[in-house]
Amino acid sequence: MSTDLSTDPAADRAAESPEDWSEPGWPEAGWTEAGESAVGDYASETSVSLFEGDEGGLEFAQRQALVTLLKQRFISARTHPRDWQTLVEHERVLRSRLNDLFLDLAIDRTREVAWKRQASSETGGRFPTLLHDTAWSREETIVLVHLRDRLRSGLASGDARVYIDRDDILDHIESFRPAHATDEAGDEKRARNAVLGIQKAGLLIGTAAEDRFEISEAIEPLLPLELLRDLLEALRAANETTPAEGDTELFEEDDA
């Protein structure tokens, strides 16, 4: 089953690394493996001109934050502290640059998460788009619902950060496996790929332990309650199953 999350930031889950960029000039800038730019001299200059013929109006840090917003599904104070601080300080100008591309900037200040989304025309027309309208797989959808459930439960219990083990996630996916399914090896592979896909999307944050993750708080604003209801109904209909333990708790209060 493929579930369209086009209401969420619709960038590719597997964000390309700076090394994949093909525009002339970027290799000369000197990207490191961590994606940090080696053109550090520009960061401290007051001039916004960074290369010959540069007609841009943004400072270096503002441009970096804008590029990160365009490349990543979201940025947060937790995962992108430098870009988040720049966004907070220069929200208006960065929002303006996104608007020029028919994109809107969404910010959850409580959870300190920001993401882009396609702007909607007031006349009902369609704007040109740079975004890819991606869809989550059935297994990824199951993981997203489970992670949101675990995050809300952990935060409600007073945990500052909520963690989950890989086996926990895989077991939960297994609980949705139809009784008639016989391709155990294929199902396991798809389940493990789902965990990897969610991790690449930034919603699972790696820890020192290889099979343990922190659940990103970004999953709350990126998976609103209305969309969560739709996902769960689609899963239940596809599997003709009753709600998994804990699912009903997700609907006992309005979305924060």
C-alpha positions in Angstrom: 0.0 0.0 0.0 1.3 3.5 -0.9 0.1 6.4 1.2 0.5 9.8 -0.2 1.7 12.4 2.3 1.6 15.3 0.0 0.3 17.6 2.8 3.6 17.2 4.5 6.9 18.7 3.3 7.1 16.8 0.0 10.9 16.7 -0.5 12.6 13.4 -1.3 13.2 11.3 1.8 16.7 10.4 0.8 18.2 13.9 0.7 21.1 14.2 -1.7 24.5 15.0 -0.2 26.4 18.0 -1.2 28.8 15.8 -3.1 25.9 15.0 -5.5 25.5 18.6 -6.6 26.4 19.1 -10.2 26.3 22.9 -10.5 29.7 24.5 -11.5 31.5 26.0 -8.6 30.3 23.9 -5.7 33.2 21.4 -5.8 35.6 24.3 -5.6 33.9 25.5 -2.4 35.3 22.4 -0.7 32.5 20.3 1.0 33.5 18.0 3.8 31.9 14.7 4.5 29.7 16.3 7.2 28.3 18.7 4.6 29.9 21.7 6.2 31.3 24.3 3.8 35.0 24.9 3.7 34.5 28.5 2.5 34.5 29.7 6.1 36.1 33.0 5.2 32.8 34.1 3.7 30.8 33.4 6.8 32.5 36.3 8.7 32.4 38.8 5.8 29.9 41.6 5.7 29.6 41.6 1.9 26.9 39.4 0.4 29.0 39.0 -2.8 30.5 35.5 -2.5 31.7 34.9 -6.1 32.4 36.8 -9.3 29.2 38.2 -10.7 27.2 37.4 -7.6 23.9 39.3 -7.6 22.4 37.6 -4.6 21.2 39.6 -1.7 21.6 37.0 1.1 24.6 36.7 3.5 26.4 33.4 3.6 24.6 32.0 6.7 21.3 32.9 5.2 22.1 31.1 2.0 23.2 28.0 3.8 19.9 28.0 5.8 17.9 28.4 2.6 19.7 25.6 0.9 19.2 23.3 3.9 15.5 24.1 3.9 15.3 23.3 0.2 17.2 20.0 0.4 15.9 18.6 3.7 12.4 17.5 4.6 12.7 19.7 7.7 15.2 21.5 9.9 15.0 21.7 13.7 17.0 23.2 16.6 17.9 19.6 17.5 19.2 18.4 14.1 20.3 21.7 12.4 21.1 24.1 15.3 23.1 26.6 13.1 20.4 26.8 10.3 17.6 27.0 12.9 19.2 29.9 14.6 19.7 31.7 11.3 16.0 31.0 10.4 14.8 32.4 13.7 16.9 35.6 13.2 16.1 36.1 9.5 12.7 34.4 9.1 11.1 37.2 7.0 13.8 37.2 4.3 14.0 33.4 4.1 10.3 33.1 3.9 10.4 35.7 1.1 12.9 33.6 -0.9 10.8 30.5 -0.5 7.7 32.4 -1.6 9.6 33.4 -4.8 9.7 29.7 -5.6 5.9 29.2 -4.8 6.8 27.6 -1.5 5.5 28.4 2.0 7.5 28.2 5.2 5.8 26.4 8.1 7.3 26.8 11.6 6.4 24.9 14.9 8.0 27.2 17.4 7.1 25.0 20.4 8.9 22.0 19.0 11.4 24.2 17.1 10.8 22.6 13.7 10.5 24.3 10.3 9.7 22.9 6.9 8.6 24.0 3.5 5.4 23.1 1.7 3.8 23.9 -1.7 2.0 27.2 -1.7 -1.7 27.1 -2.5 -3.2 29.5 -5.0 -6.1 31.6 -3.7 -7.9 31.1 -7.1 -7.6 27.3 -7.0 -5.0 27.1 -9.7 -1.7 25.2 -9.6 1.7 26.8 -9.2 4.9 25.3 -10.7 6.7 23.2 -8.1 10.2 22.1 -7.2 9.0 19.5 -4.8 8.6 15.8 -5.3 5.2 14.4 -4.3 6.5 11.3 -2.6 4.6 8.5 -1.0 5.4 6.3 2.0 5.3 2.6 1.6 2.9 0.5 3.7 5.7 -0.5 6.1 6.9 3.1 6.5 3.3 4.3 7.2 3.1 1.7 10.0 6.4 2.9 11.4 5.3 6.6 11.3 2.1 5.9 13.2 4.0 3.8 15.8 6.7 6.4 16.3 4.1 9.2 16.8 2.3 7.0 19.4 5.5 6.3 21.3 6.6 9.9 21.2 3.4 11.2 22.6 3.4 8.5 25.3 7.0 9.3 26.3 6.6 13.0 26.4 3.4 12.6 28.4 5.3 10.6 30.9 7.8 13.4 31.3 10.7 12.1 29.1 12.7 14.9 27.6 13.7 12.6 24.8 12.0 9.4 23.6 14.0 6.4 22.4 13.0 3.2 20.6 14.8 0.0 19.6 14.9 -1.4 16.0 13.4 -4.7 17.2 10.5 -2.8 18.7 9.8 -1.2 15.4 10.2 -4.5 13.4 7.9 -6.3 15.8 5.2 -3.7 15.4 5.4 -4.0 11.6 5.2 -7.7 12.0 1.9 -7.3 14.0 0.3 -5.8 10.8 1.4 -8.7 8.6 -1.6 -10.4 7.0 -2.2 -14.0 8.0 -2.2 -15.0 4.3 1.3 -13.5 3.7 3.9 -16.2 2.9 7.0 -14.2 1.8 8.6 -13.9 5.2 12.1 -12.9 3.8 10.6 -10.3 1.6 8.5 -8.9 4.4 11.5 -8.7 6.7 13.5 -6.9 4.0 10.7 -4.3 3.5 10.4 -3.8 7.2 14.1 -3.1 7.6 14.1 -0.8 4.6 11.2 1.1 6.2 13.3 1.8 9.3 16.1 2.9 7.1 13.8 5.2 5.1 12.4 6.8 8.2 15.9 7.3 9.5 17.0 9.0 6.3 14.0 11.3 6.5 15.4 12.5 9.8 12.5 11.2 12.0 14.7 8.6 13.6 18.0 9.9 15.1 20.8 7.5 15.5 22.5 7.0 18.9 25.7 5.4 20.1 23.9 2.1 20.0 23.5 0.8 16.5 20.0 -0.5 17.0 18.6 2.3 19.2 17.1 5.5 18.0 15.8 8.8 19.3 12.4 9.7 17.9 12.4 13.2 16.5 9.8 15.6 17.8 9.4 16.8 14.2 7.1 13.8 13.6 4.4 15.6 15.6 3.9 18.6 13.2 4.8 16.6 10.1 2.1 14.0 10.9 -1.0 15.9 12.1 -3.8 14.1 13.8 -6.2 14.3 10.8 -3.6 12.7 8.6 -2.8 10.1 11.2 -6.5 9.1 11.3 -6.5 8.6 7.6 -3.3 6.5 7.7 -4.6 4.2 10.4 -8.0 3.7 8.7 -6.1 2.8 5.5 -4.0 0.3 7.3 -6.9 -1.3 9.1 -8.9 -1.5 5.9 -6.0 -3.1 4.0 -5.4 -5.7 6.7 -9.0 -6.1 7.9 -7.6 -5.9 11.4 -8.7 -4.3 14.7 -6.7 -1.4 16.1 -3.4 -2.3 17.6 -2.9 -1.8 21.3 -2.4 1.9 22.0 -3.8 3.2 18.7 -7.1 4.4 20.1 -5.2 6.6 22.6 -4.0 8.7 19.7 -7.5 10.1 19.3 -8.5 10.9 22.8 -7.2 14.5 22.7 -6.9 17.2 20.1 -3.6 17.5 18.3 -1.2 19.9 20.0 
